[in-house]
Amino acid sequence: LEPEGKFLKAVLVTDADDETLITADLGDVLLVEPEETPTTGYRWELTEKGDLPLVTSGFTPPADTAPGAGGLRRFSFDADTAAEHRLIFRLQRAWERPDQFIKSFKVIVRVRDN
């Protein structure tokens, strides 16, 4: 899944960036790419996004096509509002209660007006 249109740059965020401040410029695209193995039933869910518009969300399979191999969940956001935005993601199963996630991560995204 590729973001559409023109943008200044892509800012990459992974679950290793948990509890960090990410800086982007107005017009950038924010790509959030946590590792995911959907065959386990656990998928990354966006639970809070501030005012950042979610443009796309999808799964990118690994180059290794072995059964059960993990890949990347990709969320892309347009950094179109100069402000601080909190993003929270949870790794959970769709059929379980929201408080039954096994991992979470959050970042603060500061979008600067160029």
N, C-alpha and C positions, 0 to 999 in steps of 0.2 A: 504494500500500500504506500503510495507516494503522495505527499501533499500536493495540492493543486495550486496554480497561480504563482505569482512572484513573491519572494520573500528575501530578507537580507541574509540570513544564515539559519542553519538548523542547529539547535541546542539539544544535545543528547543527555538524557537522564536515565539511570538504571536504579534498581533497588539497592545498589551499593551506595547510592547518594542519600540514603535515609537520614533524616534530621538535618539536612543541609539547606543553605540558601543558594539558589540558582539565579543567576542574572541573565536576562535576555533583553534585547532591544526591541522597541516597538516595530512590528513588522516581521519579526523572526517567527520561525516555526519551532515549537517545543516537541521533541520526540521522546516519549517515555517508553523504555523497552526493558521491562523485567523478564527474567527467564521464567518459562512456564512449561509444564508437562501435562497437557490437557487429558491424556489417557488416565491420569490419576483421579480425574473429576475436579481437581482444584484449578480454578482460573482466577486471574487477576480481575478485580472489579474496582471501578472508580467510585469512591464513596463521597468525595468532596472535590470540587474543582474551582471554587471561587467564581470569578467572572470570565475565565478563559473559555472560549468556545472550543468544544471537542469537535474536531474535523473528521477524524477517522479512528476506528478501533478494529484491530484484526490480529490474527495469529500468523506468524512467519515460521514455517516448519524448518527444521535443521537440514543441513546438507546430508547428514547421515539419515538414511531412510529406514533404519532399524526400528522394529516395532517398539513403541514406548519411548522413543527418543524425544527429548524436550526441544523447545524452540523459544521464540520470543513473542510475547504479547506486545503489540505496538499501539500506543495511543498518540495521536498527534493533535496539537492544540495551536491555534493562532494566537500569538502574543499581540493582541490588538487593543489592549487597554493598559495604559501606564498606571500600575499600582502593584501592590503585593497580593499574591494569590496563593492560597494553601491548597495543595493537592494531596489527597489521601487515597491510598490503594490498599485493598485487602485480598489476600489469597484465600479463597473459600470455595466451597461447593454450593451450587445453586439451590440444592434441595435442603440445605441446612440453615439453621437460624443465623441471622447476621452476626451475632456475637460468637459464632463458632469458627472464626477464621484461624488459620494456622500461622500466618505471617502478615505483617503490614509494613508499609513504609509511607512516609510523608515528606514532602519538600515544600519550602516556601519559594515561590518564583517571583522575583522582583523584575517587573517589566519597566525599563527606562524609556523615557521619551527622548529620542535621539536629539 
